[in-house]
Amino acid sequence: MAQVEKRGGLLRKSSASKKPLKEKVVLMYDEIFMTEDPSKCSPRFWEELFLMKVNLEYLEGKLESLDGEELMKIKDNINCLFQHCIQALGEEHPIRVVNALQTLCALIRGVHQKNKSTSGFDIINMLMGFDKAELCMKVTDNISQNTILEYVMINSIFEAILQILSHPPSRREHGYDAVVLLALLVNYRKYESVNPYIVKLSIVDDEATLNGMGLVIAQALSEYNRQYKDKEEEHQSGFFSALTNMVGSMFIADAHEKISVQTNEAILLALYEAVHLNRNFITVLAQSHPEMGLVTTPVSPAPTTPATPLGTTPPSSDVISSVELPLDADVQTSNLLITFLKYSSIVMQDTKDEHRLHSGKLCLIILTCIAEDQYANAFLHDDNMNFRVNLHRMPMRHRKKAADKNLPCRPLVCAVLDLMVEFIVTHMMKEFPMDLYVRCIQVVHKLLCYQKKCRVRLHYTWRELWSALINLLKFLMSNETVLLAKHNIFTLALMIVNLFNMFITYGDTFLPTPSSYDELYYEIIRMHQSFDNLYSMVLRLSTNAGQWKEAASKVTHALVNIRAIINHFNPKIESYAAVNHISQLSEEQVLEVVRANYDTLTLKLQDGLDQYERYSEQHKEAAFFKELVSLPCLLLCLCLLRALSQPEGDICAGGHLGNNHSLPKADEIRLEGSAGIGHATSLLRPGPGSEGRYSPGYWC
């Protein structure tokens, strides 16, 4: 009985001589449910309310007892309660924050129960009022649930964003924010309905706008690369570096973690959408300009803004324009693709945590889109477009750090292949990133398909690729039991074997010299034990009635030509050694035997080696991109809208974009919604010790 009284907010039952005694918070709730403003008689009403322990059951019961008409009569008080709850979330006093949060939950739940059959806009009207709704932003972990984005779907700001990107002064000031905002808008409900921003972005053909977007992305990625390089040099020049050199780099893994820099998925997402949706943007990838960081330009004073996390920092106001920097014969030229490849070589080094795994995956998806594009392949393989691309290499105990100087000038496709080889070599580990390996092999395959189709003879050290692929096969076999418990390793093994089949069947059309083709056979023969072991493994599994029977059978059939080469040349090499009384043949002697016995080799023509399934986002990557544009990117949206809301006289005239629809100022933005409520106090200020690192508590 006492429990029932407590739920009703009663401290004492009524009697003939005494009135029932209620909790103070219950009395305050009763005042809110009157038609008059409770703060008129008590100016400190709202301050005192959140110091009281919340009675959730009474508050929800009170809301439930009212019908729709009665609720509308106290709408103004409900709006005030909601507004003061939001304000209290930003305060430092933990009791006020907790009580405000609980009150807000009860209020939202109660209003929602009364408005189940109505639209979301009616609920918004009841909680905050339409007149204040434009000043509020809902932050959740799902971009498609943000009502403010529905508003800009109806009232387009696309043209205003393009103006910012095509106009150098506004691009220097707001380019980064505009590009990231565009990426977020493109991802709003992109799989559920027709998104007008997707359609508009796909048909943009204005050169100034596309170049402006490319320059903003290049500057942001260059800034990340510079930060990483500075950290790396700082680390190498310190005491720890000297110590590791003395003891043989036994702490190299720990050292690498210390120089990690937070990745920038927001700008990477913008690059992906531009490459994926707009074929005209492909030309921007090859636009040459002096390498950023080597040339200085006059910098206009930039407005002071709160600190941003390292790696997510918007570019400074000196975002370059192709007409703003003079080309110099002594200055190394670069382009957006080179900058992106350098960026990828950094972020793909460490894929152990989920965050960096996603970043590496997005880099490989972008490379997949590039590798499928005919025009992109044309400039990737162009002998007249040679560059020095200094990719970052993961520190490893068994190899020395590559010298940065005297890098050869080569077509850009060589840098892409170098990046893929580097990934293959450096990620054979217990937590095997199967998905990334599949994408990596697919990129290589698509590049080879172009070379075969167009008969491009690329002067590349193909042996490094062949060696990396064989070592990957050895890793799959040596870890068969562990990997099969998590992955279908036969899909990857089949792709690797078919890459070798591609070289065997069509290598004479795209390998640079006949000796390169000879070297391919030499590598297959030299590593014949690995291919024999692979055949034994897949034969064993394909003859058993297990779950891997079909997948293993495909690999068995794909090995037919590799086994034919091994079975054809090995006896002849052994015979040559016996006749000449040589216990161990040199490479040149083996090649001599190979060249002399090509004529008697019989190979099977395999179909479909130069065909592939084109990349499709909607069917295979929808879940990944929904996760990618979650809360970290939405935090950026707060500062994007702040930056786009400018004083009179700017291109965005008084914060009005598109069809003269105003956007909220930074100090007018409020947070509500599941994720926003949960992190409200941390969103508005940096967390302790978070300087130079991203944390969910960073205000843009």
Secondary structure in CASP SS format (residue, H / E / C, confidence):
PFRMAT SS
TARGET T0000
AUTHOR 0000-0000-0000
METHOD secondary structure of the structure
MODEL  1
M C 1.00
A H 1.00
Q H 1.00
V H 1.00
E H 1.00
K H 1.00
R H 1.00
G C 1.00
G C 1.00
L E 1.00
L E 1.00
R E 1.00
K C 1.00
S C 1.00
S C 1.00
A C 1.00
S C 1.00
K C 1.00
K C 1.00
P C 1.00
L E 1.00
K E 1.00
E C 1.00
K H 1.00
V H 1.00
V H 1.00
L H 1.00
M H 1.00
Y H 1.00
D H 1.00
E H 1.00
I H 1.00
F C 1.00
M C 1.00
T C 1.00
E C 1.00
D C 1.00
P C 1.00
S C 1.00
K C 1.00
C C 1.00
S C 1.00
P C 1.00
R C 1.00
F H 1.00
W H 1.00
E H 1.00
E H 1.00
L H 1.00
F C 1.00
L C 1.00
M C 1.00
K C 1.00
V C 1.00
N C 1.00
L H 1.00
E H 1.00
Y H 1.00
L H 1.00
E H 1.00
G H 1.00
K H 1.00
L H 1.00
E H 1.00
S H 1.00
L C 1.00
D C 1.00
G H 1.00
E H 1.00
E H 1.00
L H 1.00
M H 1.00
K H 1.00
I C 1.00
K H 1.00
D H 1.00
N H 1.00
I H 1.00
N H 1.00
C H 1.00
L H 1.00
F H 1.00
Q H 1.00
H H 1.00
C H 1.00
I H 1.00
Q H 1.00
A H 1.00
L H 1.00
G C 1.00
E C 1.00
E C 1.00
H C 1.00
P H 1.00
I H 1.00
R H 1.00
V H 1.00
V H 1.00
N H 1.00
A H 1.00
L H 1.00
Q H 1.00
T H 1.00
L H 1.00
C H 1.00
A H 1.00
L H 1.00
I H 1.00
R H 1.00
G H 1.00
V H 1.00
H H 1.00
Q H 1.00
K H 1.00
N C 1.00
K C 1.00
S C 1.00
T C 1.00
S C 1.00
G H 1.00
F H 1.00
D H 1.00
I H 1.00
I H 1.00
N H 1.00
M H 1.00
L H 1.00
M C 1.00
G C 1.00
F H 1.00
D H 1.00
K H 1.00
A H 1.00
E C 1.00
L C 1.00
C E 1.00
M E 1.00
K E 1.00
V C 1.00
T C 1.00
D C 1.00
N C 1.00
I H 1.00
S H 1.00
Q H 1.00
N C 1.00
T H 1.00
I H 1.00
L H 1.00
E H 1.00
Y H 1.00
V H 1.00
M H 1.00
I H 1.00
N C 1.00
S C 1.00
I C 1.00
F H 1.00
E H 1.00
A H 1.00
I H 1.00
L H 1.00
Q H 1.00
I H 1.00
L H 1.00
S H 1.00
H C 1.00
P H 1.00
P H 1.00
S H 1.00
R H 1.00
R H 1.00
E H 1.00
H H 1.00
G H 1.00
Y H 1.00
D H 1.00
A H 1.00
V H 1.00
V H 1.00
L H 1.00
L H 1.00
A H 1.00
L H 1.00
L H 1.00
V H 1.00
N C 1.00
Y C 1.00
R C 1.00
K C 1.00
Y C 1.00
E C 1.00
S C 1.00
V C 1.00
N C 1.00
P H 1.00
Y H 1.00
I H 1.00
V H 1.00
K H 1.00
L H 1.00
S H 1.00
I C 1.00
V C 1.00
D C 1.00
D C 1.00
E H 1.00
A H 1.00
T H 1.00
L H 1.00
N H 1.00
G H 1.00
M H 1.00
G H 1.00
L H 1.00
V H 1.00
I H 1.00
A H 1.00
Q H 1.00
A H 1.00
L H 1.00
S H 1.00
E H 1.00
Y H 1.00
N H 1.00
R H 1.00
Q H 1.00
Y H 1.00
K H 1.00
D H 1.00
K H 1.00
E H 1.00
E H 1.00
E H 1.00
H H 1.00
Q H 1.00
S C 1.00
G C 1.00
F H 1.00
F H 1.00
S H 1.00
A H 1.00
L H 1.00
T H 1.00
N H 1.00
M H 1.00
V C 1.00
G C 1.00
S C 1.00
M C 1.00
F C 1.00
I H 1.00
A H 1.00
D H 1.00
A H 1.00
H H 1.00
E H 1.00
K H 1.00
I C 1.00
S C 1.00
V C 1.00
Q C 1.00
T C 1.00
N C 1.00
E H 1.00
A H 1.00
I H 1.00
L H 1.00
L H 1.00
A H 1.00
L H 1.00
Y H 1.00
E H 1.00
A H 1.00
V H 1.00
H H 1.00
L H 1.00
N C 1.00
R H 1.00
N H 1.00
F H 1.00
I H 1.00
T H 1.00
V H 1.00
L H 1.00
A C 1.00
Q C 1.00
S C 1.00
H E 1.00
P E 1.00
E C 1.00
M E 1.00
G C 1.00
L C 1.00
V E 1.00
T C 1.00
T C 1.00
P C 1.00
V C 1.00
S C 1.00
P C 1.00
A C 1.00
P C 1.00
T C 1.00
T C 1.00
P C 1.00
A C 1.00
T C 1.00
P C 1.00
L C 1.00
G C 1.00
T C 1.00
T C 1.00
P C 1.00
P C 1.00
S C 1.00
S C 1.00
D C 1.00
V C 1.00
I C 1.00
S C 1.00
S C 1.00
V C 1.00
E C 1.00
L C 1.00
P C 1.00
L C 1.00
D C 1.00
A C 1.00
D C 1.00
V C 1.00
Q C 1.00
T E 1.00
S E 1.00
N C 1.00
L H 1.00
L H 1.00
I H 1.00
T H 1.00
F H 1.00
L H 1.00
K H 1.00
Y H 1.00
S H 1.00
S H 1.00
I H 1.00
V H 1.00
M C 1.00
Q C 1.00
D C 1.00
T C 1.00
K C 1.00
D C 1.00
E H 1.00
H H 1.00
R H 1.00
L H 1.00
H H 1.00
S H 1.00
G H 1.00
K H 1.00
L H 1.00
C H 1.00
L H 1.00
I H 1.00
I H 1.00
L H 1.00
T H 1.00
C H 1.00
I H 1.00
A H 1.00
E H 1.00
D C 1.00
Q H 1.00
Y H 1.00
A H 1.00
N H 1.00
A H 1.00
F H 1.00
L H 1.00
H C 1.00
D C 1.00
D C 1.00
N C 1.00
M C 1.00
N E 1.00
F E 1.00
R C 1.00
V C 1.00
N C 1.00
L C 1.00
H C 1.00
R C 1.00
M C 1.00
P C 1.00
M C 1.00
R C 1.00
H C 1.00
R C 1.00
K C 1.00
K C 1.00
A C 1.00
A C 1.00
D C 1.00
K C 1.00
N C 1.00
L C 1.00
P C 1.00
C C 1.00
R E 1.00
P E 1.00
L H 1.00
V H 1.00
C H 1.00
A H 1.00
V H 1.00
L H 1.00
D H 1.00
L H 1.00
M H 1.00
V H 1.00
E H 1.00
F H 1.00
I H 1.00
V H 1.00
T H 1.00
H C 1.00
M C 1.00
M C 1.00
K C 1.00
E C 1.00
F C 1.00
P C 1.00
M H 1.00
D H 1.00
L H 1.00
Y H 1.00
V H 1.00
R H 1.00
C H 1.00
I H 1.00
Q H 1.00
V H 1.00
V H 1.00
H H 1.00
K H 1.00
L H 1.00
L H 1.00
C H 1.00
Y H 1.00
Q H 1.00
K H 1.00
K H 1.00
C H 1.00
R C 1.00
V C 1.00
R C 1.00
L C 1.00
H C 1.00
Y C 1.00
T C 1.00
W H 1.00
R H 1.00
E H 1.00
L H 1.00
W H 1.00
S H 1.00
A H 1.00
L H 1.00
I H 1.00
N H 1.00
L H 1.00
L H 1.00
K H 1.00
F H 1.00
L H 1.00
M H 1.00
S H 1.00
N C 1.00
E H 1.00
T H 1.00
V H 1.00
L H 1.00
L H 1.00
A C 1.00
K C 1.00
H C 1.00
N C 1.00
I H 1.00
F H 1.00
T H 1.00
L H 1.00
A H 1.00
L H 1.00
M H 1.00
I H 1.00
V H 1.00
N H 1.00
L H 1.00
F H 1.00
N H 1.00
M H 1.00
F H 1.00
I H 1.00
T H 1.00
Y H 1.00
G H 1.00
D H 1.00
T H 1.00
F H 1.00
L C 1.00
P C 1.00
T C 1.00
P H 1.00
S H 1.00
S H 1.00
Y H 1.00
D H 1.00
E H 1.00
L H 1.00
Y H 1.00
Y H 1.00
E H 1.00
I H 1.00
I H 1.00
R H 1.00
M C 1.00
H H 1.00
Q H 1.00
S H 1.00
F H 1.00
D H 1.00
N H 1.00
L H 1.00
Y H 1.00
S H 1.00
M H 1.00
V H 1.00
L H 1.00
R H 1.00
L H 1.00
S H 1.00
T C 1.00
N C 1.00
A C 1.00
G C 1.00
Q C 1.00
W C 1.00
K H 1.00
E H 1.00
A H 1.00
A H 1.00
S H 1.00
K H 1.00
V H 1.00
T H 1.00
H H 1.00
A H 1.00
L C 1.00
V H 1.00
N H 1.00
I H 1.00
R H 1.00
A H 1.00
I H 1.00
I H 1.00
N H 1.00
H H 1.00
F H 1.00
N H 1.00
P H 1.00
K H 1.00
I H 1.00
E H 1.00
S H 1.00
Y H 1.00
A H 1.00
A H 1.00
V H 1.00
N C 1.00
H C 1.00
I C 1.00
S C 1.00
Q C 1.00
L C 1.00
S C 1.00
E H 1.00
E H 1.00
Q H 1.00
V H 1.00
L H 1.00
E H 1.00
V H 1.00
V H 1.00
R H 1.00
A H 1.00
N C 1.00
Y C 1.00
D C 1.00
T C 1.00
L C 1.00
T C 1.00
L C 1.00
K C 1.00
L C 1.00
Q C 1.00
D C 1.00
G C 1.00
L C 1.00
D C 1.00
Q C 1.00
Y C 1.00
E C 1.00
R C 1.00
Y C 1.00
S C 1.00
E H 1.00
Q H 1.00
H H 1.00
K H 1.00
E C 1.00
A H 1.00
A H 1.00
F H 1.00
F H 1.00
K H 1.00
E H 1.00
L H 1.00
V C 1.00
S C 1.00
L H 1.00
P H 1.00
C H 1.00
L H 1.00
L H 1.00
L H 1.00
C H 1.00
L H 1.00
C H 1.00
L H 1.00
L H 1.00
R H 1.00
A H 1.00
L H 1.00
S C 1.00
Q C 1.00
P C 1.00
E C 1.00
G C 1.00
D C 1.00
I C 1.00
C C 1.00
A C 1.00
G C 1.00
G C 1.00
H E 1.00
L E 1.00
G C 1.00
N C 1.00
N C 1.00
H E 1.00
S E 1.00
L C 1.00
P C 1.00
K C 1.00
A H 1.00
D H 1.00
E H 1.00
I C 1.00
R E 1.00
L E 1.00
E E 1.00
G C 1.00
S H 1.00
A H 1.00
G H 1.00
I H 1.00
G H 1.00
H C 1.00
A H 1.00
T H 1.00
S H 1.00
L H 1.00
L C 1.00
R C 1.00
P C 1.00
G C 1.00
P C 1.00
G C 1.00
S C 1.00
E C 1.00
G C 1.00
R C 1.00
Y C 1.00
S C 1.00
P C 1.00
G C 1.00
Y C 1.00
W C 1.00
C C 1.00
END
